[in-house]
Amino acid sequence: MDIRIAVLGSANFIERLKGLEHELVSTRLDYYIYQTPVDATEIVKNIKPCDVVFFSGSLPYIFAQEASEKLPVPTHYLKQDEAVITTTLLSVYFSHNISIEHFSIDIIEPRLIQNVLEDIGQQEQFPHMLKIDATSKLEDVVKFHAELHQSGRTFLAITSIHAVFHALQGRGVPVIRMLDSKNSILKGLEEAKSKAILAKSESAKIAVGYVQLTEIISEEIVKKIANTIQANYVQTDTHLYTFFSTQGNVQRALENNTVPHWIDLASNPIKIAFGYGKTVIEATQNAKDALPYATENTAYLLTDHKELIGPYPNNKQQIHLKTNDPKLVQIAKETTLSPANLSKIMQFSRSHSSVEFTAHDLEVYLQVSRRTTERMLKKLVNHGYARVTGGEMTYQQGRPRAIYEFNFSTY
Protein backbone atom coordinates (compact mmCIF):
# COMPACT_ATOMS: atom_id res chain seq x y z
CA MET A 1 0.00 0.00 0.00
CA ASP A 2 1.29 3.46 -0.91
CA ILE A 3 2.24 6.00 1.74
CA ARG A 4 0.19 9.15 1.21
CA ILE A 5 2.06 12.41 1.85
CA ALA A 6 0.35 15.80 2.03
CA VAL A 7 2.86 18.36 0.72
CA LEU A 8 2.54 22.04 1.65
CA GLY A 9 4.68 24.35 -0.47
CA SER A 10 4.87 27.36 -2.76
CA ALA A 11 3.72 27.03 -6.37
CA ASN A 12 7.34 26.93 -7.52
CA PHE A 13 8.29 24.19 -5.06
CA ILE A 14 5.24 22.09 -5.97
CA GLU A 15 5.99 22.45 -9.68
CA ARG A 16 9.56 21.27 -9.15
CA LEU A 17 8.44 18.37 -6.96
CA LYS A 18 6.04 17.13 -9.63
CA GLY A 19 9.09 16.63 -11.86
CA LEU A 20 10.67 14.38 -9.23
CA GLU A 21 7.56 12.43 -8.28
CA HIS A 22 8.38 9.54 -10.64
CA GLU A 23 11.49 8.77 -8.55
CA LEU A 24 9.45 8.06 -5.43
CA VAL A 25 8.50 4.42 -4.88
CA SER A 26 5.20 3.39 -3.22
CA THR A 27 4.41 7.02 -2.48
CA ARG A 28 1.45 9.21 -3.34
CA LEU A 29 1.69 12.99 -3.03
CA ASP A 30 -1.23 15.36 -2.43
CA TYR A 31 -0.33 19.00 -3.09
CA TYR A 32 -1.40 22.08 -1.14
CA ILE A 33 -0.10 25.45 -2.39
CA TYR A 34 0.31 28.48 -0.12
CA GLN A 35 0.95 32.08 -1.12
CA THR A 36 2.80 32.98 2.09
CA PRO A 37 4.14 30.68 4.84
CA VAL A 38 1.53 31.90 7.32
CA ASP A 39 -1.18 30.41 5.08
CA ALA A 40 -0.02 26.95 6.17
CA THR A 41 -1.94 27.32 9.45
CA GLU A 42 -5.33 27.32 7.73
CA ILE A 43 -4.32 24.78 5.08
CA VAL A 44 -3.38 22.21 7.76
CA LYS A 45 -6.87 22.49 9.23
CA ASN A 46 -8.37 21.38 5.91
CA ILE A 47 -5.96 18.63 4.86
CA LYS A 48 -7.59 15.45 3.55
CA PRO A 49 -6.74 12.08 5.17
CA CYS A 50 -3.07 11.21 4.71
CA ASP A 51 -0.24 9.32 6.42
CA VAL A 52 2.16 12.25 7.00
CA VAL A 53 2.31 16.00 6.35
CA PHE A 54 5.43 17.42 4.65
CA PHE A 55 6.28 21.14 4.72
CA SER A 56 8.58 22.62 2.08
CA GLY A 57 10.42 24.68 4.72
CA SER A 58 10.69 25.46 8.40
CA LEU A 59 8.71 28.73 8.26
CA PRO A 60 5.39 27.16 7.17
CA TYR A 61 6.08 24.34 9.63
CA ILE A 62 6.54 26.81 12.50
CA PHE A 63 3.42 28.78 11.59
CA ALA A 64 1.31 25.61 11.42
CA GLN A 65 2.85 23.89 14.45
CA GLU A 66 -0.09 24.43 16.80
CA ALA A 67 -2.60 23.21 14.21
CA SER A 68 -0.32 20.28 13.30
CA GLU A 69 -0.27 19.03 16.90
CA LYS A 70 -3.99 18.27 16.54
CA LEU A 71 -3.41 16.01 13.55
CA PRO A 72 -3.49 12.23 14.07
CA VAL A 73 -0.49 11.80 11.74
CA PRO A 74 3.20 12.83 12.01
CA THR A 75 4.71 15.90 10.34
CA HIS A 76 8.10 16.65 8.78
CA TYR A 77 9.72 19.64 7.10
CA LEU A 78 12.52 20.25 4.61
CA LYS A 79 15.41 21.79 6.49
CA GLN A 80 17.83 24.31 5.07
CA ASP A 81 21.28 22.76 5.33
CA GLU A 82 24.78 23.24 3.97
CA ALA A 83 23.83 21.38 0.77
CA VAL A 84 21.12 23.97 0.01
CA ILE A 85 23.53 26.84 0.68
CA THR A 86 26.27 25.29 -1.46
CA THR A 87 23.88 24.67 -4.38
CA THR A 88 22.64 28.25 -4.22
CA LEU A 89 26.12 29.81 -4.00
CA LEU A 90 27.34 27.71 -6.95
CA SER A 91 24.36 28.88 -8.98
CA VAL A 92 25.14 32.51 -8.18
CA TYR A 93 28.80 32.05 -9.06
CA PHE A 94 28.30 30.31 -12.41
CA SER A 95 25.08 31.99 -13.60
CA HIS A 96 25.46 35.55 -12.33
CA ASN A 97 29.22 36.01 -11.73
CA ILE A 98 28.57 38.18 -8.65
CA SER A 99 31.04 38.39 -5.79
CA ILE A 100 29.88 37.35 -2.33
CA GLU A 101 29.73 40.83 -0.81
CA HIS A 102 27.44 42.05 -3.59
CA PHE A 103 24.36 39.93 -2.87
CA SER A 104 21.85 39.87 0.00
CA ILE A 105 20.23 36.80 1.48
CA ASP A 106 17.47 36.09 3.99
CA ILE A 107 17.98 32.85 5.84
CA ILE A 108 16.70 31.01 8.90
CA GLU A 109 20.15 30.06 10.17
CA PRO A 110 22.96 32.45 9.02
CA ARG A 111 25.53 30.16 10.61
CA LEU A 112 25.02 27.73 7.70
CA ILE A 113 26.49 30.26 5.26
CA GLN A 114 29.41 30.93 7.57
CA ASN A 115 30.07 27.17 7.81
CA VAL A 116 30.12 26.76 4.02
CA LEU A 117 32.40 29.75 3.47
CA GLU A 118 34.77 28.57 6.19
CA ASP A 119 34.88 25.09 4.63
CA ILE A 120 36.06 26.54 1.30
CA GLY A 121 38.54 28.89 2.98
CA GLN A 122 36.55 32.06 2.28
CA GLN A 123 36.52 34.02 5.54
CA GLU A 124 37.19 37.55 4.33
CA GLN A 125 33.98 38.32 2.45
CA PHE A 126 30.38 37.69 3.47
CA PRO A 127 27.01 38.46 1.88
CA HIS A 128 24.51 40.84 3.48
CA MET A 129 22.47 38.48 5.66
CA LEU A 130 19.07 38.80 7.36
CA LYS A 131 17.99 36.17 9.88
CA ILE A 132 14.31 35.32 9.49
CA ASP A 133 11.86 33.43 11.68
CA ALA A 134 8.13 33.15 12.32
CA THR A 135 8.02 36.71 13.70
CA SER A 136 9.56 38.25 10.56
CA LYS A 137 7.23 40.48 8.55
CA LEU A 138 7.31 40.00 4.78
CA GLU A 139 7.46 43.74 4.15
CA ASP A 140 10.56 44.01 6.37
CA VAL A 141 12.30 41.24 4.44
CA VAL A 142 11.42 42.89 1.11
CA LYS A 143 12.64 46.25 2.44
CA PHE A 144 15.97 44.72 3.52
CA HIS A 145 16.76 43.48 0.02
CA ALA A 146 15.29 46.47 -1.85
CA GLU A 147 17.20 49.14 0.10
CA LEU A 148 20.53 47.33 -0.35
CA HIS A 149 19.93 47.10 -4.10
CA GLN A 150 18.78 50.71 -4.43
CA SER A 151 21.87 51.95 -2.59
CA GLY A 152 24.08 50.08 -5.02
CA ARG A 153 25.59 47.81 -2.38
CA THR A 154 24.08 44.63 -3.84
CA PHE A 155 23.33 43.39 -7.36
CA LEU A 156 21.28 40.30 -6.46
CA ALA A 157 18.87 39.16 -3.73
CA ILE A 158 18.49 35.56 -2.60
CA THR A 159 15.33 34.73 -0.67
CA SER A 160 13.93 31.73 1.20
CA ILE A 161 10.35 33.05 0.92
CA HIS A 162 8.22 32.63 -2.20
CA ALA A 163 6.15 35.77 -1.54
CA VAL A 164 9.31 37.89 -1.09
CA PHE A 165 10.57 36.65 -4.47
CA HIS A 166 7.46 37.94 -6.26
CA ALA A 167 7.44 41.22 -4.31
CA LEU A 168 11.06 41.95 -5.27
CA GLN A 169 10.38 41.03 -8.89
CA GLY A 170 7.56 43.59 -8.85
CA ARG A 171 10.02 46.23 -7.68
CA GLY A 172 12.52 45.38 -10.35
CA VAL A 173 15.09 43.96 -7.92
CA PRO A 174 17.14 41.07 -9.39
CA VAL A 175 16.26 38.07 -7.22
CA ILE A 176 16.51 34.29 -7.12
CA ARG A 177 15.04 31.72 -4.76
CA MET A 178 17.09 29.58 -2.40
CA LEU A 179 17.76 26.37 -4.35
CA ASP A 180 16.83 23.15 -2.62
CA SER A 181 18.91 20.38 -4.14
CA LYS A 182 17.14 17.42 -5.72
CA ASN A 183 18.84 15.10 -3.25
CA SER A 184 17.69 17.19 -0.25
CA ILE A 185 14.07 17.12 -1.41
CA LEU A 186 14.03 13.38 -2.07
CA LYS A 187 15.80 12.70 1.23
CA GLY A 188 13.28 14.87 3.09
CA LEU A 189 10.36 12.98 1.55
CA GLU A 190 11.95 9.63 2.42
CA GLU A 191 12.35 10.79 6.03
CA ALA A 192 8.68 11.82 6.07
CA LYS A 193 7.75 8.42 4.65
CA SER A 194 9.79 6.66 7.36
CA LYS A 195 7.92 8.62 10.03
CA ALA A 196 4.61 7.53 8.54
CA ILE A 197 5.63 3.85 8.41
CA LEU A 198 6.85 4.00 12.03
CA ALA A 199 3.61 5.66 13.18
CA LYS A 200 1.57 2.99 11.41
CA SER A 201 3.65 0.25 13.00
CA GLU A 202 3.25 1.74 16.49
CA SER A 203 -0.46 2.28 15.96
CA ALA A 204 -0.99 -1.37 15.03
CA LYS A 205 0.60 -2.73 18.19
CA ILE A 206 -1.58 -4.51 20.72
CA ALA A 207 -3.44 -2.74 23.50
CA VAL A 208 -5.30 -4.44 26.32
CA GLY A 209 -7.69 -2.59 28.59
CA TYR A 210 -9.43 -3.30 31.88
CA VAL A 211 -12.64 -1.70 33.04
CA GLN A 212 -13.37 -2.44 36.69
CA LEU A 213 -16.89 -1.69 37.93
CA THR A 214 -18.51 -1.26 41.32
CA GLU A 215 -21.87 -2.45 39.98
CA ILE A 216 -23.03 -4.60 37.09
CA ILE A 217 -23.82 -2.69 33.88
CA SER A 218 -25.74 -3.77 30.81
CA GLU A 219 -24.15 -5.53 27.85
CA GLU A 220 -25.26 -2.65 25.64
CA ILE A 221 -23.14 -0.15 27.61
CA VAL A 222 -20.11 -2.45 27.45
CA LYS A 223 -20.52 -2.67 23.68
CA LYS A 224 -20.65 1.12 23.40
CA ILE A 225 -17.40 1.46 25.33
CA ALA A 226 -15.80 -1.23 23.15
CA ASN A 227 -16.97 0.45 19.95
CA THR A 228 -15.19 3.70 20.82
CA ILE A 229 -11.84 1.87 20.61
CA GLN A 230 -12.93 -0.77 18.05
CA ALA A 231 -12.25 -3.51 20.60
CA ASN A 232 -13.29 -7.07 21.28
CA TYR A 233 -14.02 -7.81 24.92
CA VAL A 234 -14.62 -10.57 27.42
CA GLN A 235 -16.09 -10.49 30.91
CA THR A 236 -13.18 -11.62 33.08
CA ASP A 237 -15.08 -11.35 36.36
CA THR A 238 -18.45 -10.14 37.64
CA HIS A 239 -17.18 -6.57 37.83
CA LEU A 240 -14.26 -6.71 35.39
CA TYR A 241 -14.13 -6.55 31.58
CA THR A 242 -11.05 -7.04 29.38
CA PHE A 243 -10.83 -5.20 26.05
CA PHE A 244 -8.53 -6.08 23.12
CA SER A 245 -7.69 -3.31 20.68
CA THR A 246 -4.71 -1.54 19.09
CA GLN A 247 -2.51 1.25 20.40
CA GLY A 248 -3.72 3.60 17.67
CA ASN A 249 -7.38 3.19 18.63
CA VAL A 250 -6.69 3.60 22.35
CA GLN A 251 -4.35 6.56 21.84
CA ARG A 252 -6.92 8.42 19.74
CA ALA A 253 -9.59 7.78 22.38
CA LEU A 254 -7.38 9.10 25.17
CA GLU A 255 -6.24 12.12 23.16
CA ASN A 256 -9.85 12.93 22.22
CA ASN A 257 -10.79 12.91 25.92
CA THR A 258 -13.14 9.92 25.63
CA VAL A 259 -12.69 8.84 29.28
CA PRO A 260 -15.48 11.19 30.56
CA HIS A 261 -17.80 9.62 27.96
CA TRP A 262 -17.07 6.14 29.34
CA ILE A 263 -17.68 7.38 32.87
CA ASP A 264 -21.04 8.86 31.83
CA LEU A 265 -22.03 5.63 30.07
CA ALA A 266 -21.30 3.52 33.14
CA SER A 267 -23.19 5.95 35.42
CA ASN A 268 -21.43 4.24 38.35
CA PRO A 269 -17.81 4.62 39.52
CA ILE A 270 -15.37 2.73 37.29
CA LYS A 271 -11.61 2.23 37.09
CA ILE A 272 -9.88 2.01 33.70
CA ALA A 273 -6.40 0.77 32.82
CA PHE A 274 -4.65 0.15 29.51
CA GLY A 275 -1.44 -1.67 28.68
CA TYR A 276 0.60 -1.57 25.49
CA GLY A 277 2.85 -4.38 24.39
CA LYS A 278 4.44 -6.25 21.49
CA THR A 279 2.42 -9.33 22.46
CA VAL A 280 -0.97 -9.93 24.07
CA ILE A 281 0.78 -11.34 27.15
CA GLU A 282 2.94 -8.22 27.57
CA ALA A 283 0.04 -5.82 26.98
CA THR A 284 -2.16 -7.76 29.42
CA GLN A 285 0.50 -7.66 32.13
CA ASN A 286 1.00 -3.92 31.64
CA ALA A 287 -2.74 -3.34 31.94
CA LYS A 288 -2.78 -5.38 35.17
CA ASP A 289 0.13 -3.34 36.52
CA ALA A 290 -1.63 -0.07 35.65
CA LEU A 291 -4.99 -0.98 37.23
CA PRO A 292 -3.95 -0.55 40.91
CA TYR A 293 -3.00 3.08 40.16
CA ALA A 294 -6.51 3.93 38.97
CA THR A 295 -8.94 5.48 41.42
CA GLU A 296 -12.68 5.89 40.86
CA ASN A 297 -13.50 7.42 37.46
CA THR A 298 -9.89 7.67 36.30
CA ALA A 299 -7.78 5.85 33.74
CA TYR A 300 -4.08 4.98 33.54
CA LEU A 301 -1.93 3.76 30.67
CA LEU A 302 1.25 1.71 31.00
CA THR A 303 3.29 1.65 27.77
CA ASP A 304 5.61 -1.07 26.56
CA HIS A 305 8.47 1.18 27.74
CA LYS A 306 7.09 1.00 31.29
CA GLU A 307 5.93 4.62 31.27
CA LEU A 308 2.83 5.09 33.39
CA ILE A 309 0.66 7.93 32.08
CA GLY A 310 -2.34 9.35 33.90
CA PRO A 311 -4.64 9.83 35.55
CA TYR A 312 -6.97 10.59 32.65
CA PRO A 313 -9.02 12.68 32.09
CA ASN A 314 -7.73 15.48 34.33
CA ASN A 315 -4.00 14.90 34.52
CA LYS A 316 -1.44 13.18 32.31
CA GLN A 317 1.72 12.84 34.34
CA GLN A 318 4.31 10.47 32.96
CA ILE A 319 5.90 8.17 35.53
CA HIS A 320 8.69 5.78 34.66
CA LEU A 321 8.24 2.39 36.32
CA LYS A 322 11.57 1.24 34.90
CA THR A 323 14.85 3.07 34.47
CA ASN A 324 18.00 2.27 32.51
CA ASP A 325 19.85 5.43 33.54
CA PRO A 326 22.91 4.23 35.52
CA LYS A 327 22.70 7.18 37.92
CA LEU A 328 19.03 6.56 38.72
CA VAL A 329 19.64 2.83 39.02
CA GLN A 330 22.32 3.64 41.60
CA ILE A 331 20.00 6.00 43.52
CA ALA A 332 17.21 3.41 43.49
CA LYS A 333 19.61 0.73 44.69
CA GLU A 334 21.05 2.80 47.55
CA THR A 335 17.78 4.32 48.77
CA THR A 336 15.52 1.33 47.95
CA LEU A 337 13.10 3.79 46.36
CA SER A 338 11.19 2.39 43.38
CA PRO A 339 11.75 3.82 39.86
CA ALA A 340 8.11 4.98 39.95
CA ASN A 341 8.66 7.01 43.13
CA LEU A 342 11.94 8.41 41.80
CA SER A 343 10.19 9.44 38.59
CA LYS A 344 7.46 11.22 40.59
CA ILE A 345 10.07 12.98 42.75
CA MET A 346 11.91 14.17 39.64
CA GLN A 347 8.67 15.46 38.13
CA PHE A 348 7.94 17.30 41.36
CA SER A 349 11.39 18.93 41.24
CA ARG A 350 10.90 20.06 37.63
CA SER A 351 7.43 21.49 38.28
CA HIS A 352 8.07 23.08 41.71
CA SER A 353 8.50 26.84 41.52
CA SER A 354 11.46 26.86 43.92
CA VAL A 355 14.57 24.76 44.42
CA GLU A 356 13.69 24.53 48.11
CA PHE A 357 10.62 22.67 49.35
CA THR A 358 9.03 21.18 52.47
CA ALA A 359 7.78 17.68 53.17
CA HIS A 360 4.26 19.10 52.91
CA ASP A 361 4.95 20.37 49.36
CA LEU A 362 6.11 16.92 48.29
CA GLU A 363 3.25 15.21 50.14
CA VAL A 364 0.64 17.28 48.31
CA TYR A 365 2.24 16.56 44.94
CA LEU A 366 2.66 12.81 45.50
CA GLN A 367 -0.75 12.47 47.13
CA VAL A 368 0.59 10.09 49.78
CA SER A 369 0.66 10.24 53.57
CA ARG A 370 3.05 12.51 55.50
CA ARG A 371 4.72 9.42 56.97
CA THR A 372 5.43 7.97 53.51
CA THR A 373 6.77 11.32 52.29
CA GLU A 374 9.07 11.74 55.28
CA ARG A 375 10.31 8.18 54.88
CA MET A 376 11.30 8.90 51.26
CA LEU A 377 13.03 12.13 52.22
CA LYS A 378 14.91 10.44 55.04
CA LYS A 379 16.29 7.84 52.62
CA LEU A 380 17.39 10.55 50.19
CA VAL A 381 19.00 12.63 52.96
CA ASN A 382 20.78 9.63 54.51
CA HIS A 383 22.43 8.81 51.18
CA GLY A 384 23.31 12.39 50.26
CA TYR A 385 20.70 12.86 47.50
CA ALA A 386 18.83 15.55 49.45
CA ARG A 387 19.76 17.89 52.28
CA VAL A 388 18.08 20.07 54.88
CA THR A 389 18.84 23.72 54.16
CA GLY A 390 16.81 25.37 56.92
CA GLY A 391 13.46 25.52 58.63
CA GLU A 392 10.30 27.59 58.54
CA MET A 393 7.94 28.54 61.37
CA THR A 394 4.51 29.37 59.99
CA TYR A 395 2.80 28.80 63.36
CA GLN A 396 3.48 29.84 66.97
CA GLN A 397 3.93 26.43 68.62
CA GLY A 398 5.77 23.22 67.81
CA ARG A 399 8.96 22.56 65.89
CA PRO A 400 9.82 24.40 62.66
CA ARG A 401 9.27 22.50 59.41
CA ALA A 402 12.44 21.41 57.63
CA ILE A 403 13.26 22.92 54.25
CA TYR A 404 14.90 20.56 51.76
CA GLU A 405 16.62 20.69 48.39
CA PHE A 406 17.69 17.85 46.10
CA ASN A 407 21.35 17.10 45.64
CA PHE A 408 21.20 15.27 42.28
CA SER A 409 20.18 16.18 38.74
CA THR A 410 16.43 15.92 38.18
CA TYR A 411 16.47 17.17 34.59
LINHURA-V942668 format. One record per residue. RES is the residue in one letter. NEAR is the number of other ideal C-beta (glycine too) atoms within 10 Angstrom. Layout:
# LINHURA-V942668
res=RES near=NEAR
res=RES near=NEAR
This chain:
# LINHURA-V942668
res=M near=7
res=D near=12
res=I near=21
res=R near=17
res=I near=23
res=A near=24
res=V near=23
res=L near=27
res=G near=25
res=S near=23
res=A near=13
res=N near=14
res=F near=21
res=I near=17
res=E near=12
res=R near=17
res=L near=20
res=K near=12
res=G near=9
res=L near=13
res=E near=13
res=H near=7
res=E near=11
res=L near=17
res=V near=9
res=S near=9
res=T near=17
res=R near=14
res=L near=19
res=D near=15
res=Y near=16
res=Y near=20
res=I near=17
res=Y near=24
res=Q near=11
res=T near=15
res=P near=28
res=V near=16
res=D near=18
res=A near=27
res=T near=17
res=E near=12
res=I near=19
res=V near=25
res=K near=12
res=N near=8
res=I near=17
res=K near=8
res=P near=9
res=C near=18
res=D near=21
res=V near=25
res=V near=28
res=F near=28
res=F near=29
res=S near=26
res=G near=24
res=S near=19
res=L near=23
res=P near=28
res=Y near=23
res=I near=20
res=F near=22
res=A near=27
res=Q near=16
res=E near=10
res=A near=18
res=S near=21
res=E near=9
res=K near=9
res=L near=16
res=P near=12
res=V near=19
res=P near=17
res=T near=20
res=H near=20
res=Y near=23
res=L near=24
res=K near=18
res=Q near=21
res=D near=17
res=E near=12
res=A near=17
res=V near=22
res=I near=22
res=T near=18
res=T near=17
res=T near=24
res=L near=21
res=L near=11
res=S near=15
res=V near=21
res=Y near=12
res=F near=8
res=S near=10
res=H near=14
res=N near=8
res=I near=15
res=S near=12
res=I near=17
res=E near=12
res=H near=17
res=F near=25
res=S near=24
res=I near=27
res=D near=23
res=I near=21
res=I near=18
res=E near=16
res=P near=16
res=R near=10
res=L near=18
res=I near=22
res=Q near=15
res=N near=14
res=V near=18
res=L near=18
res=E near=10
res=D near=10
res=I near=9
res=G near=7
res=Q near=13
res=Q near=9
res=E near=8
res=Q near=10
res=F near=14
res=P near=24
res=H near=18
res=M near=16
res=L near=19
res=K near=11
res=I near=25
res=D near=10
res=A near=14
res=T near=7
res=S near=18
res=K near=9
res=L near=15
res=E near=10
res=D near=13
res=V near=21
res=V near=24
res=K near=13
res=F near=21
res=H near=28
res=A near=19
res=E near=13
res=L near=21
res=H near=21
res=Q near=12
res=S near=8
res=G near=8
res=R near=13
res=T near=23
res=F near=16
res=L near=20
res=A near=27
res=I near=26
res=T near=26
res=S near=23
res=I near=23
res=H near=23
res=A near=18
res=V near=25
res=F near=22
res=H near=16
res=A near=20
res=L near=22
res=Q near=12
res=G near=9
res=R near=13
res=G near=10
res=V near=23
res=P near=15
res=V near=22
res=I near=18
res=R near=18
res=M near=20
res=L near=19
res=D near=24
res=S near=14
res=K near=13
res=N near=10
res=S near=17
res=I near=20
res=L near=14
res=K near=15
res=G near=19
res=L near=24
res=E near=14
res=E near=16
res=A near=25
res=K near=22
res=S near=14
res=K near=20
res=A near=22
res=I near=14
res=L near=12
res=A near=16
res=K near=16
res=S near=10
res=E near=14
res=S near=17
res=A near=11
res=K near=18
res=I near=20
res=A near=28
res=V near=25
res=G near=28
res=Y near=23
res=V near=25
res=Q near=17
res=L near=18
res=T near=12
res=E near=11
res=I near=9
res=I near=18
res=S near=9
res=E near=9
res=E near=8
res=I near=14
res=V near=18
res=K near=11
res=K near=14
res=I near=23
res=A near=18
res=N near=9
res=T near=18
res=I near=23
res=Q near=14
res=A near=21
res=N near=9
res=Y near=18
res=V near=9
res=Q near=12
res=T near=12
res=D near=10
res=T near=8
res=H near=16
res=L near=14
res=Y near=20
res=T near=18
res=F near=24
res=F near=17
res=S near=21
res=T near=19
res=Q near=21
res=G near=18
res=N near=18
res=V near=27
res=Q near=18
res=R near=16
res=A near=24
res=L near=20
res=E near=12
res=N near=11
res=N near=10
res=T near=18
res=V near=20
res=P near=12
res=H near=15
res=W near=21
res=I near=18
res=D near=9
res=L near=16
res=A near=20
res=S near=10
res=N near=13
res=P near=14
res=I near=24
res=K near=23
res=I near=27
res=A near=25
res=F near=31
res=G near=26
res=Y near=24
res=G near=20
res=K near=10
res=T near=11
res=V near=13
res=I near=11
res=E near=16
res=A near=26
res=T near=18
res=Q near=15
res=N near=25
res=A near=24
res=K near=15
res=D near=16
res=A near=27
res=L near=21
res=P near=10
res=Y near=19
res=A near=21
res=T near=12
res=E near=11
res=N near=20
res=T near=20
res=A near=28
res=Y near=25
res=L near=27
res=L near=26
res=T near=21
res=D near=18
res=H near=11
res=K near=17
res=E near=15
res=L near=23
res=I near=18
res=G near=25
res=P near=20
res=Y near=23
res=P near=17
res=N near=10
res=N near=9
res=K near=12
res=Q near=15
res=Q near=12
res=I near=20
res=H near=20
res=L near=19
res=K near=13
res=T near=17
res=N near=10
res=D near=12
res=P near=8
res=K near=10
res=L near=18
res=V near=14
res=Q near=13
res=I near=20
res=A near=17
res=K near=10
res=E near=14
res=T near=19
res=T near=9
res=L near=21
res=S near=13
res=P near=19
res=A near=17
res=N near=19
res=L near=24
res=S near=22
res=K near=22
res=I near=23
res=M near=18
res=Q near=17
res=F near=18
res=S near=18
res=R near=9
res=S near=9
res=H near=15
res=S near=6
res=S near=8
res=V near=10
res=E near=13
res=F near=21
res=T near=17
res=A near=17
res=H near=12
res=D near=18
res=L near=23
res=E near=18
res=V near=12
res=Y near=18
res=L near=16
res=Q near=9
res=V near=15
res=S near=10
res=R near=11
res=R near=9
res=T near=13
res=T near=20
res=E near=14
res=R near=12
res=M near=22
res=L near=21
res=K near=13
res=K near=17
res=L near=21
res=V near=16
res=N near=11
res=H near=17
res=G near=10
res=Y near=19
res=A near=22
res=R near=13
res=V near=11
res=T near=12
res=G near=11
res=G near=11
res=E near=11
res=M near=10
res=T near=8
res=Y near=8
res=Q near=5
res=Q near=5
res=G near=7
res=R near=7
res=P near=11
res=R near=16
res=A near=17
res=I near=17
res=Y near=21
res=E near=14
res=F near=18
res=N near=12
res=F near=17
res=S near=9
res=T near=12
res=Y near=5
